[in-house]
Amino acid sequence: MLLGKELLLRVLLLAQRLPALLPPPREVRAVTSSHLSVRTLIYFCVAPFIKLFIALDPSVIAKGFENDGQSQPEAGQVASKTSSNNFINFCATVPQLPITNGQQITTGSCNPAPMGIIAATTNMPSCKFQFPTNGANIPANQAFTIKMAIKNLDTGNFVNAQENYFSAPQFTGSSGNVQGHSHVVIEQLDSMTQTTPTDPTKFAFFKGLNDAAQGGVLTADVTSGLPAGTYRMASINSAANHQPVLVAVAQHGSLDDMVYGGNAAAGKGAAGNNGAAAAAAAAKGGKGKKGKRFLREY
């Protein structure tokens, strides 16, 4: 038998759904009535088509994946999982998890899509918030516009997050930059000295920056502002299918940016969108200012 029992059943089901698209070859039709059962006929008609799309091209098999990395182990280093077929059936080893299948499955899933094109070191993305900056004061509940400078990311590329989440490899444009988009998220903190990890399921503001950058700058409007408090704001640079950007080396500077700060009651410690007053106040220690400010954490 060319195919496993389970896969054969799937092939038969597919054939039953697509009879018009996969008609039996002429030579098979000639002997149908006296030599072949219907199920056997369907198998012979469909198997070549299915195998064409599920076969792993030998030229893309990574032999290095067979090495667990322990030939010269370092202290604390663990063995890598290995595979001789590019982990093509990895998700079959965790049957308790559903296939991601382009969905955002909150209980966890297994994704069979490959990582794709890895950006070269010369094309690693980088970004920096232009506003709010570290040390900026923003009046509570007042609208403001986030501005973030970005380079080496072909922005404006995003897919349907409800149907194509993590469903395709990372890819690059003609310049070698990852084709993707960014996001900005603001989380509220207990205080500027908080040392406990935050809860990623909770955030005060989240926005996908889906448009292409204008003059190398992405923007997001926080139309209702934020209540008085202490916050941190971070970027999330992503490939088109929303996966984190992947680059060629392990040791590199951060591909994202983060600033810390907060806002005071309206009219106290306010700063315009250029951030100049806030930056000056931060440098002088902010005498007479009440409320919390964006401060860099080292």
Secondary structure, DSSP 8 states (H G I E B T S, - for coil): --S-HHHHHHHHHHHHH-TTTS---HHHHTTHHHH--HHHHHHHHHHHHHHHHH---GGG--GGGG--S-SS--TT-------SSTTTTGGGG-TTS-B-TT---TT--B-----B--B-GGG--EEEEEES-TT-EEETT--EEEEEEEESEE-S----TTT-TT-S-B-B-TTS-EEEEEEEEEEEES-TT--S---TT--SEEEEE-S--BTTEEEEEETT---SEEEEEEE--EETTS-B--BS-SS---SS-EEEEEEESTTSS---TT-HHHHHHHHTT-TT--S-------
